[in-house]
């Protein structure tokens, strides 16, 4: 591993790290996991997934989750 390792929380495609926002959006589209912690490596703007694990309650931005759930309900 050459890049810097980061722990980020992904919530319905939103990220706790601006640098990984595109990656987390794609991750959610592909795997459809609503909330999780991603351990990633970032090198020269490229994000490489190391692994995915459950996010702790205190790591989740619940305002983002509520907003995303509201958006999903509005689409139905």
Contact map, one row per residue, 1 for C-alpha under 8 A:
1110000000000000000000000000000000000000100000000000000000000000000000000000
1111000000000000000000000000000000000000001000000000000000000000000000000000
1111100000000000000000000000000000000000111100000000000000000000000000000000
0111110000000000000000000000000000000000111000000000000000000000000000000000
0011111000000000000000000000000000000011110000000000000000000000000000000000
0001111100000000000000000000000000000011110000000000000000000000000000000000
0000111110000000000000000000000000001111000000000000000000000000000000000000
0000011111000011100000000000000000001111000000000000000000000000000000000000
0000001111100011000000000000000000111100000000000000001000110000000000000000
0000000111111111000000010001000001111100000000000000000000000000000000000000
0000000011111110000000000000000001110000000000000000000000011001100000000000
0000000001111100000000001001000111100000000000000000000000000000100100000000
0000000001111110000010011111100001000000000000000000000000000000000000000000
0000000001111111000010011000000000000000000000000000000000000001000000000000
0000000111101111110110011000000000000000000000000000000000000000000000000000
0000000111000111110000000000000000000000000000000000000000001000000000000000
0000000100000011111110000000000000000000000000000000000000000000000000000000
0000000000000011111110000000000000000000000000000000000000000000000000000000
0000000000000000111111000000000000000000000010000000000000000000000000000000
0000000000000010111111110000000000000000000000100000000000000000000000000000
0000000000001110111111111000000000000000000000000000000000000000000000000000
0000000000000000001111111100000000000000000000000000000000000000000000000000
0000000000000000000111111110000000000000000000100000000000000000000000000000
0000000001001110000111111111000000000000000000000000000000000000000000000000
0000000000011110000011111111100000000000000000000000000000000000000000000000
0000000000001000000001111111110000000000000000000000000000000000000000000000
0000000000001000000000111111111100000000000000000000000000000000000000000000
0000000001011000000000011111111111000000000000000000000000000000000000000000
0000000000001000000000001111111100000000000000000000000000000000000000000000
0000000000000000000000000111111100000000000000000000000000000000000000000000
0000000000000000000000000011111110000000000000000000000000000000000000000000
0000000000010000000000000011111111000000000000000000000000000000000000000000
0000000000010000000000000001001111110000000000000000000000000000000000000000
0000000001111000000000000001000111110000000000000000000000000000000000000000
0000000011110000000000000000000011111000000000000000011000010000000000000000
0000000011100000000000000000000011111100000000000001111000000000000000000000
0000001111000000000000000000000000111110000000000001111000000000000000000000
0000001111000000000000000000000000011111000000001111100000000000000000000000
0000111100000000000000000000000000001111100000001111000000000000000000000000
0000111100000000000000000000000000000111110000111110000000000000000000000000
1011110000000000000000000000000000000011111000111100000000000000000000000000
0011110000000000000000000000000000000001111111110000000000000000000000000000
0111000000000000000000000000000000000000111111100000000000000000000000000000
0010000000000000000000000000000000000000011111000000000000000000000000000000
0000000000000000001000000000000000000000011111100000000000000000000000000000
0000000000000000000000000000000000000000011111110000000000000000000000000000
0000000000000000000100100000000000000001111011111000000000000000000000000000
0000000000000000000000000000000000000001110001111100000000000000000000000000
0000000000000000000000000000000000000111100000111111000000000000000000000000
0000000000000000000000000000000000000111100000011111000000000000000000000000
0000000000000000000000000000000000000111000000001111100000000000000000000000
0000000000000000000000000000000000011110000000001111110000000000000000000000
0000000000000000000000000000000000011100000000000011111000000000000000000000
0000000000000000000000000000000000111000000000000001111100000000000000000000
0000000010000000000000000000000000111000000000000000111110110000000000000000
0000000000000000000000000000000000000000000000000000011111110000000000000000
0000000000000000000000000000000000000000000000000000001111110000000000000000
0000000000000000000000000000000000000000000000000000000111111000000000000000
0000000010000000000000000000000000000000000000000000001111111000000000000000
0000000010100000000000000000000000100000000000000000001111111100000000000000
0000000000100001000000000000000000000000000000000000000001111111100000000000
0000000000000000000000000000000000000000000000000000000000011111110000000000
0000000000000000000000000000000000000000000000000000000000001111111000000000
0000000000100100000000000000000000000000000000000000000000001111111100000000
0000000000110000000000000000000000000000000000000000000000001111111110000000
0000000000000000000000000000000000000000000000000000000000000111111111000000
0000000000000000000000000000000000000000000000000000000000000011111111100000
0000000000010000000000000000000000000000000000000000000000000001111111110000
0000000000000000000000000000000000000000000000000000000000000000111111111000
0000000000000000000000000000000000000000000000000000000000000000011111111100
0000000000000000000000000000000000000000000000000000000000000000001111111110
0000000000000000000000000000000000000000000000000000000000000000000111111111
0000000000000000000000000000000000000000000000000000000000000000000011111111
0000000000000000000000000000000000000000000000000000000000000000000001111111
0000000000000000000000000000000000000000000000000000000000000000000000111111
0000000000000000000000000000000000000000000000000000000000000000000000011111
